[in-house]
Amino acid sequence: MERHYKSDENTKKMIELKNVCKTYIMGEGVTVNALQGLSMHVNEGEHISILGPSGSGKSTLLHMMGLLDKPTSGKICLDGHCTEEMSDDERAYIRGKKIGFVFQTFNLIPSLTALENVMLPMMIYNAPREEREERAMELLTQLGMENRAGHKPSQLSGGQRQRVAIARALANDPPIILADEPTGNLDSKTSTEVVEIFDDLHRRGKTLIVVTHDEGIAGCADRVIKIKDGRVLEEERLVKRRKRTYGSKD
């Protein structure tokens, strides 16, 4: 399928990083430069894959884009809002409204049911319980999990837990979805199903950013950004999107 892109000048930037550095102090004078002057942007409605080996800085980059951590230096803008002067509460508020997160380890609350896990993000914005339940069940139904709404994470398979995690990420209808190795703990068949869910979200207009070390998953994106040693190594725009290769027999 051919994809046609507007020029950057005519496209809204949902996330923009300018000369972002992140240094971790490990103790005894040891420092790790996880990001080194990294600059990039993500346009509205794009599907981006961030590809790199273990230790390349890709998860740190995702945490920066998702406002889960602050850079040592540099500037991060989210949907036109520059974040460096924001308080922690302001960052948490805009993060909850603008971004949904999907993690490799699912990060579900073990003591809560699938329905309650999906309802949780809506509590931050004081949505009425009836509204939260209705929205959570709607999302679980969309993801084929309506019959597991009352199950706790320990009663679900890895693929089912990831579907619940995706539903939770969509709870506040954020325009941006950030996924960190979302298929890392799944088998090939289930991984393919999760990738197809992400592709459907992208078709619905979500801006999608997926961190991965798997080139098959990366190849499903509009644009691949390869990073190494905390820097952008190269960037490739995939004008003609390939047929899914992850888990396929082609």
N, C-alpha and C positions, 0 to 999 in steps of 0.2 A: 504494500500500500504506500503510495507516495504521500509524503508529508511536506507541506509548504509552510515556510516560516516568515513572519514579519521581521524586518530589520530590528536590531536592538534599539535603535532610536525611536521606533514606534511601538515598542513593547514595554509593558510595565515590569520593572524588576521587583520580584517578590523578596529575594534575599541578595544582599550585596556585601562582600567582604573586601576590605581595602587594607593591604599590608598587615595582615593579622599574624601576630606571633603569639605562641603559647609556650612558656617555659615552666617546667616542673622542677621544684627543688626536692631532691631525693634524700637529702641528709649528707652530712660529712663533706659538704662542698661539692657534691655531685649534682649536676643539672642535666635535664633532658630537654632539648629543643624539639617539641612535638610538631609545632608549626613554625615556619620560618619565612615571614614576609609574604604570606599567601594572599593572593587577590583573585576573586572570581565572583560571578553572579549567576542567579537562577531566574529566568523569566517566568512570568505568569503562565500557567498551563503546561510548562515543560515537564518532561520525564527525564531526569538526570540520573546517571549511574556514576558513582565515585568508586573507582577501581584501584586497588593497590594491595601489595603484600602485607602480611602481618607486621606491625610496627611502623607502617608508612605514615601514620597520622590521620588515617581516614575516619576512625571513630572520634578522635579529638575534633576533627573538622565538623563532623555531624553535631557534636555537642555544642560547638560554637554557633553553628547555624540555628540550632534549636534553643539557644539561650539557656542551656543547662549549665554552662560554665562561662566565665569571662576571659577574654583574651588578656595576655600580658601587655600587649600594645596593639594598635590598629583600630579599625572601625568596622562595626557590623550594623547594617540597616535591615530591618524586617518590615516589608510592606510599606516602605517609605518612612519608617520611624527609626531614627538613629538611637541606638540603645546604650551607648557608653555612659551617658549621664543618668540613666534610669536607676531607681532604687530596686532592691530585690523584689519588693511587692509589685512594682510596676512591670518588671520583667516577667514575673510569674503570671500576671494578669494577661498581658499581651501574648505570652506563650500559650496559655490555655485557650485563648480565642483563635489564634492563628495557626497553631501547629498540632497535629496528632502524631504520636510516636508509636512505632512498632519495633520491638527488640527481639534479638535472637533467643533470649531466655524467657520471653513472654511477659515476665514481670507482673503476673496476676496475683491478687491477694488470695492466699490459700484458704482463708476462713470464709471467703465470700463466694456466693454462687456466680455462675456466668452472668446472669441478669444483673446482680449487684455490682459486679466488676465493671460492667458497661455503664451502669448508672453513675458510678463514682465521680467521673470528671464533671458531671453536670451539677453536683452538689456545690462546687466552688462558686457557681453563679446563682445559687439559691433558686434553682428551678424547682417548682412544686413536685412532690413525690409522684403524683399521678402522671405528670408530664414526663418525668424521668423514666418511669416504668414503661410508658407507651413508646417513647423514643428508643429505649434499650431493646425492647422486644421487636420493634420494627427492624432495627439493625441486625439483630440475631436472625430474624427470619430471612432477611436479604442474603445472609451468609449461610443459610441452611442449618442454623443452629437452634431453631426454635424449640426443638424437642430436648435440648440439653440446657435450657435456660436455668433449671433448678439444680444443675450439677455443679459441684465444686471442681477446681482445676485438677485435683488428684484423680477425679473420676473421668477425665477427658484424655484423649490421645493428644500427641504433639500437634497434629494438624488442627484438631478441634480447639486446642488452647490458642493457637495462632489466629484462628478465625475470631475467637472471642477478643483477643488482643486488638485485631483490626477493627472490630466493632467498637471497642472502647476508644480507639484512636479517632473514630468518626463521631463520637458522642456529641461534641459541640459543633459539628459541621465545619471543621477548620478548612481553609483553602489549601493548606500545605500538609503533606504527609511525609514524615522522615522515617526511614526504615533502616535499621542497623543489622546487617546480616540476617534478614528475616527468614531465610530458609536454612540457616546454618545447622539447626537441630532437627531437620526434617528429611524424610526419605525422598527419592527422586520424584515419585508420583505426587506426593503431597506438595513438594516444592513447586512443581509445575502448576498445581491448582492455586497455590498462593500467588504465584507470578501472574496468573490469569486474573485473579481478583484485583491485583494492583493495576493491571492493564485496563480493566473495566473502570476503576476509579479515575484513571487518567482520562479515559474517554468521556467521563462525566465532568471533566473540567478541573480536577484536582491537580495541583502542582506536586509532583512526586519526585522524591530524592531517595535513592537506594544506595547504601554503602554495601559493597560486596567484594569478595576476592575471586568470584566466579565469572569468567568471561562470557559464559552462556547467558547468565542473567543480565550482565551488563549490556549485552547485545540487543536486549529488548527495549532499550531506552532510545530517546531522541538524540541524546548527547552523552558521551562518555568522557569523564575527566579522570585521567590517571595521575595519581600522586605518588611521590617517593620522597622519603626523608623530609616530610613536612612541606614539600613544594609541589606545585603543579608541574608534572613532567611533560604531559601532552594532552591535547583535547581533540576529540573527534566528533563531528556532527553526522549522525546517521540519517541521511535524507530518505533513504528507502529502508524501512524497518524490516528486519528479517523475520521469517517464521520462527516461532519459539524453538530454541535449541536445547533448553535445559530439560533433561529427562526424555527427550524425543528419541525415536528410533531411526530418524532420517540419517 
